[in-house]
């Protein structure tokens, strides 16, 4: 049985369809990534799962519990570390942990949580004096107050330095090893590829692709990323029928294509029309980030 099951989740705000028929499952000991650009529907999905908003339609099951019928029972099995904790500036880590323990009506071993997330030295420091990494550690500790089976993480490493990012990756892998189901929302494609067992890509409120990172990359097996430097800046972006993800930056052009010869022929013709030549050209295999960008661009009609 899946620890978390989401079926046909939908939410509309006026004329905006923030989530539309979103469905996925996460098993015990699995890290599931939720990827997509801003406005794709990630926040709406996460807030629906943890009970901050009510979806218009759909089903959410947490450890076999119908979260829409029995929200309080379901919440007891979920821990969430969001980008904003909403904590007051002068509250300390110990005070925040005790507050959350009272909210969940749980007896908590504060020392264990402080040690697990490296907060012992800052246990009595006020929240407004903590660094960004320390605040993120506290957010993780708060998510574990109720010893949850499902962990929801919203951009947990955003703004952290490389050393702190590695530390957080270790924490996330430990959650997996403990048999917890982890939902990781991230913009960091490298992080997703490194940590996630499976992932879903959201665009305009819909899941447009899902699978293992290797499966998504396999979609781009025949895709080549072309980078071109030209002899002079271009006045406008050339129209290439056999290219996607065109990016123009002064005298540099980058695009994706599955038909290299045809795309380059179109590019040369477009440059000739402006009396511009190619100075350098480089081709490389598409990465997971390239695949995600291509999928979301296609969904947006770009």
N, C-alpha and C positions, 0 to 999 in steps of 0.2 A: 504494500500500500504506500502511495506517495505521502510524504510528510506535508506537502503543500500542493493542492490542485486548484487551478483556476480555469473556469470554463465559461467562455462567451461573455467575458466581462466588458461592459459598455458604460460609458459616461459621457453626457453631452452638457456643455455650458452654452446656452443660447444656440447660436448657429454653428458653434465649434464642436466637432466630434472628437473629444479628448482621448477616448478609448473606444475601440469598436471590435467586438468579438475576440478579445484577447484571451488566449487559452494556452496553458502550459502546466507541466507538473515537475516537481522536484523531489527526488528520492532522498532517503537518509544517506548521509555521507556524500552528497553531491553539491557542487558549486555551479549555480546556474547564472549566467550573465544576461543582463538586460541592457542592450545597447541602442543608441540612436541619438540624433541631434537634439538640441533644445526644441521643445514643443512637440516632440515625437509621441509623448504620452507616458513616459517613464514615471514621472512624479505622480500623475493621476493613478497609475497602476499601483504604485507603492502605497500611496495614501489610502487607497481602497482596501488593500490587503491588511493594513494595520488598524483600520477602523477610523481613520481621520475624516474620511468622506464616505458617503453611501453611493455605491454605483446605481445606475438606473436599471441594470439587468445583469444577469450572470450569477455564477455560483463560485463560492470560495470555501474550500475545505482545508482545515488545519488539523493535522493528525486525526483525520476522519471526522472532525467536528464541523458542522455547518456553521460557518462564521457569520452568516447573515441572520440565521435564526437564533444562534447562541453566541453573540459577539463577546461577552465577557469570558465565557469558558474558553473560546478560541484564543483570545488575547493572552490568556495565561500561558500559552505555549509559544508565543511569538516575542522575540526581542528585536528592537530596531535601533540602528544608529544612523540618524539622519544628518543632513548637513548643518542643521541648526538644532541645538539642544533645548533652547528656550530657557536656559538656566539664568538666574539672577547673578549679577556681577560679583557679589560678595559671598555667595555660597561657596563652601569648601567641597572638596571631593568626598570627604567622609559624610558631610551633611547631605550632599546630593544622593549618595548611595543609600543612606538611611531613609531619605524622603521617598525614593523609588521603592524601597523595601516595604515601607508602610503602605504605599499605594497598591502594591501587589499582595499585601498582608503576608509577607514572607519573612522568615528569620534568615538573615544573611551573614555569612562569615566575611566581614569586611576585609580582614587581613588577607584572605585568599584572593579576593578580587583585586585588592590594591597591589599585591605581589604579581598576580598573573599579568596585569596590564601596566606594570612598571610605574605605579602611582604612589608607592610607599613614601618616597621623599617629598611628595607634593600633597600629601593627604590633608593637610590643614592650611594649604594656601588657597586664597580666594580665587574664584574662577577667572576674574579679570586679569590676574597676574600670570596665568598659565600661557605657555606657548601654544601655537597652533597644533603641534603634534601632541602635546599633553592634553589639550582639550579633546582631540580625537581619541586618545587613549581612554579618557573618562567616558566619552560617548559609548565606546565598546563595553566598558565596565558596566555602565548603566543598562546596556542591552542584555547583560548576563545576570542581572539581579534575580530574575525569575527562572534561571536555569532553563532557557527555552530550547525547544527542539527545532524551531525555525528561526533563522537569523536573517534580517533584512538590512542590507548595507547600502547606503546611498552615497556614492562618491567618497568612500572612506579614506582614500589617499590623496584627495585633491589638495594641492598646495603644500604637500610635504616634501622634504628633501629626500634624496635617494636612500640614505641610511634609514630614515624613518619609514619610507615606503617598504623597504625590505623587511623591517620589523613587522609591519602590518600584514604583509603577505604571509609571514610565518604564523601570525595569529589566525588568519583566515584558513590556512591549511590545517591548523590544529582543530578548528571548528569542524572541518570535514572529517578529520581522523577520529573525532569523538562521535561521529554518526549524525551530526546535525545537518539539516538542509539549509544551504546558504543561497540567498538571492542577492546578487551583486550588481548594482546599477553603476555603470562607469562609462566615461568618455574615453578612457585610456585603452586603446586597442591592444597594445603590448601587454598590459596588465590582464586584460580579458583572455588573450591567447595563452598567457602563462598560467592562469589560475583556473579558468572555467572548464568544467567537463562538457557542458553544453551551453548554448546561448541562443537568444532570440533577438532579432533586429526589429526595432519599432520605427515606423514612419507614419506620420499623420494619424496616429492612434491605432494603427494596425500592425500586426506582426507580418513582415514581408519576407522573412527568412528565419529558419531555425535549424539547429543541428550542432554537431561537434565543431570546434574551430577548424580542424583539419578538413571537415566536409565542406564548410563554407569557403575555405581557401581553394579547395578542389574545383569549386565553381569557376574559379579564375585561372585554371590550369593553362588555358589557351590565351589568357589576357597578358599583354605586355604593356608596361608603363614606359612611355617615351618622353624623354626630356631633351629639348632642343634650345640651343642658343643661336640667336640670329645676329646678323651684321649691324642691325639698327633696330630701335624700338618699333613695335607695330602700332599702327593707328587704331586698329580694331582686331577683335578676335576672329580668326579665319573660320569659316563654316566648313566642317569636315564631317561628311556623312558616315565615315567609318571610324569615328572617334567619340569617346565620352569623357566626362570629367575634365573638359578643357579649362586650363588655368593659364592666364596671361599675366606675366609679371615683367614689365619693361621689355627687354629683349630676350626673355625666356618664355618658353611654352612647355606645358606638361599636359599629357593626355593619356588615356587608356584606349587600347584597341585590340581586337582579336584578328584584325586583318592588317598587319604591319605594312605590307607593300602598298595596298590601296590607300591607307591613311597617309603614308608618306608622299605618295604621288599627289594626293589632294593638297597636302601641305605645301609641297614645292610649287605647285601651280598657283596657290594663293599668295605665296611669298613673291613669286615672279611678277605677279600683277602689281605688287608694291615695290618692285625692284630691290628686293631684300634677299640675301642669300643665307644659307645655313653655315654657321661657324663650327658648331659641334653638335653631336647627337649621341644619346646614350639610351639603351633599352635595358629594362630589368623586369624580373618576375613580379607580379602583383603580390602585395602583402594582404594580411587580413584587413588592415585599415583601408587599403585601396578597394577591397571587395565591399566593405561596408559603405564607403563613400559612393561607389557605383550603384549599389542597391538603393540607397536613400535618394540619390540624384534621380534615378530612373523612376522611383515612386513619386517624386515631386514633379516629374515632367521636365526636369532641367536638361 
